Amino acid sequence: MDALLLILLIVFLAKVFGEAIERAGFPSILGEISAGVVIGILFIEPDSEVLSFFAELGAIFLLFTAGYREVHIAQLRSASMEALIPTITQMLFAFGFGFLLGLVFNLGLLQSIFMGVAFSPTSIGVVVKTLIDFDYLSSRPGTMMLTSAIFDDIIGIFLLSVVATMATYNQIPSGMQMFIIAAKLVGYMLIMVFLGLKVFPRLFTYVQKMHVKESIFAFVVIIALFSAYLAELFGLHAVIGAFKGGVLLSDIPLAKIRDVQSKVSGLAYGIFVPIFFAFIGLSVELEFVKTAGIFAVLVVVLALLGKLVGGFIGTRLIGFGNHDSLVFGLGMMPRAGVELVVLSVGKSMGIIEDEVFSAIVLMVVVSIVVSPILLKIAIMSKGNMGRSVE
């Protein structure tokens, strides 16, 4: 299929399917993944270099936008330390369940570690609408969910950088290799922090004075691509650099003008991100989902259970009641953007096979559907209990 026609078809179907799914009350990501699955069944195989390139740009801009628009360094500094405890517990349980599942099914140590990493992040965006509808977003559990989800993404990206670097050696690195990995990661971080504190703010002071149209928007995109490219030079994955670049720009007022944020979001979610999600759907091998059996079921159950149990225990440790702890645990269950980027990186680097890839995509889809429903039931039950007491 002609590359131009392929991109046209994918963007069109991703938006149409996404609209249909949103009107049904679910996140559009389900429609975008479904569009990819349908295209794979009816038209093509996911072997187009052009499509792979656009999908990689989608992953880069997805994580850059997450860091640029959603992570606020000042808020993270002032966030209550109590958010760290439930964050650590729910990530430990999720990682542990994924890792142990990999070992039980003889996936090998590296794949098992990757399973744990893929189980770890959370997509709070999936349940935000439910929290808003029930006026729960500003509640203590809702605030804790938002803070914990941000920490989740940061820790998940760090874990991905470690696993991706380990994959280049195709084994658990020796002491010297671990030192080299750490040195590269620290070196990259130091350079990016220096640029973020000293160079980028001055750069945007000059960019603001430029007469060329859309100069601020252009340089925001340039830094997204530069951060991704620099990460690759240091042996890290491009998406890790994109996320770091977005986080650094989030603290520079001149780079975060609302109009520019809107344009960056439009570029990302209007074109590149839907292509990435459709590419994920296109890469799913349905026969593996059908034949995976108990493995696929356990991936879904343990991934959701890890977040629920870990979140419940962590919030109980900091003084939440049983109901608020349950609400928090349910709110941490859904996976979406970062998880699919992690999954895509794992598949492209040959860390995981098609069976594991398809099973985790199935888990993401189930979590997107199930989590808001369970959260809605839990919140409504508290309201009903309050009325019955009265």
Number of C-alpha atoms within 10 A of each C-alpha: 10 9 12 10 9 17 16 14 14 24 21 17 21 27 20 16 20 23 19 16 18 15 11 10 12 21 21 22 25 25 25 30 26 24 30 29 20 15 20 20 13 9 10 14 12 17 10 13 10 14 20 16 12 19 24 22 21 25 29 28 29 25 29 32 25 22 24 29 20 14 23 16 14 10 10 13 9 8 15 11 9 15 20 16 19 26 25 18 21 30 27 20 24 29 26 22 25 26 24 16 21 23 16 11 10 11 17 14 15 21 23 25 23 27 32 25 28 27 34 30 32 29 25 22 17 25 26 17 17 19 20 12 10 12 12 16 19 12 12 12 21 22 16 22 28 22 19 28 21 22 20 24 23 20 18 22 26 15 19 25 23 19 21 22 22 18 19 14 11 14 10 14 16 10 9 9 14 15 12 13 20 14 13 18 19 13 13 22 15 12 11 21 16 12 16 21 14 11 12 21 19 14 15 19 13 10 19 14 10 12 8 10 8 13 16 23 19 16 17 23 17 12 18 26 21 17 25 25 18 18 25 16 13 17 17 24 22 26 32 21 30 29 26 27 28 26 24 22 25 24 19 17 11 19 24 18 12 12 10 18 18 14 15 21 20 13 16 22 17 14 22 22 29 31 35 33 29 29 28 25 25 25 22 23 17 19 10 16 21 12 11 15 11 9 18 21 15 17 24 21 15 21 30 26 20 26 32 24 20 25 33 26 21 24 26 18 15 13 11 17 12 13 16 21 25 22 23 28 28 28 32 32 32 27 28 23 23 24 24 20 25 24 25 22 20 22 16 11 12 14 23 20 13 16 19 23 24 24 25 25 25 19 24 25 19 17 24 23 17 15 22 23 15 14 22 18 13 17 19 13 13 14 12 12 10 10 9 8 6 6
